Amino acid sequence: MKANTHPQWYPEAKVTCACGATFTTGSTLPAIRVEICSQCHPLFTGQQKFVDTLGQVDRFIKKTENSKAKQEERKRILEARKSKVAEKKKERPSLKDLLMQARKQIPS
């Protein structure tokens, strides 16, 4: 086995959680900081809580709100287009109407 290839082992490494709990374990680091441990994790405590350190839940909620706003805007645009098309159809007579007018104007 080669010498000096493995990291130093700390058999009494201290682990500190964000909730304040501490315990010791073996590690290659002398001190470790964690965000969740068995004393505050929802699986072990039975209490539901959101563990969102990167703001992913807030970002998701913001995306869904923006999406809903865009859908409403798109709906209004499509309705406006439909009403414009309906107005143009009312302004111009159809081919059937034109033929009926021509038939009335021709003396028989």
N, C-alpha and C positions, 0 to 999 in steps of 0.2 A: 504494500500500500504506500502511496506517495505521501510525503510529509507536507504540511502547510497547504493542503488543498481544501480542507473542510473548515467551515466557520466555527467560531468559538461557541460552545454550548453553555448556556446559563440555566442550571437546574432550578434556581429560585427566581425566575423572572416574574416581576409583579405586573399583573393585568389590572388596569383601572378602567371602569365603565363610566359613561356619561351620567348615569343615575347615581354614581357615588360608590357603588360596590367595588370591592377589590378582592382579588384572590391570586394565588401563586401557581405557576406552571413552569414547565421546561420550554425553553425557546432559544433561538439564536440572537434575540434582542434582550437587553437587560430590563427594559420597561416597555409595556405595550398599552396603548390607549384604544378602547373600542367604544362604539356608540350604543350597542345593545348587548346585554348579557342574559343569562338564564333568569335573573331576578327581575328584569324589566321587559323581557320579550313576551308578546301577547300569547304565544303558544303555551308558555309556562305559567303565566299569571292568570289567564282566562279573561282578561280585560281587552276589549278591542280598542286599539289606538292606531293612528296613522303614523308610520315611520317614514317620513319623507324629508330626507336631508338635502336632496338636490332640487327640491321644488317641482317635482314631476307632477304631483297632483294639481297644484296651482296652474301649471302650464297646460295640463289637459283640460281643466275647466275653462281656462281662457280660450283655448282652441275651439272648444265646443260652442262657447258663446259667440265667437267670431264667425263660426260656421253657420249658426242660426241666423245671425244678422245678415250674412251674405245670401242665405237662402231666401229670406224675406225680401231683400233688395232685388234679387233675381225674379222673384214672384211678381213684384210690382212692375218691373221692366217688361215682363212677358204680358201682363195684363194691359199695360199701356200700348204695347204693340198690337195686341188683339183689338183694342178699341179703335186705334188708327185705321186698321184694315177694315173694320166694320164701317167706319165713317166714309172711307173711300168707296166702299161698295154701295153705300146709300147715295153718294153723290153721283156716281156713274150709273146709268141705266144698263140693265143686262141685255144680252143679245135678243132674248125673247121679247123684252119690252120694246126694243128698237124695231123688231120685225112687226110687232102689233101696231106701232105708230105708223110704219110705212104702209101697212095694209089699209089702215083707216084713211090715209091721205090719198091713195090711188082711187080715182072714181071708178065705179064698176059699171 
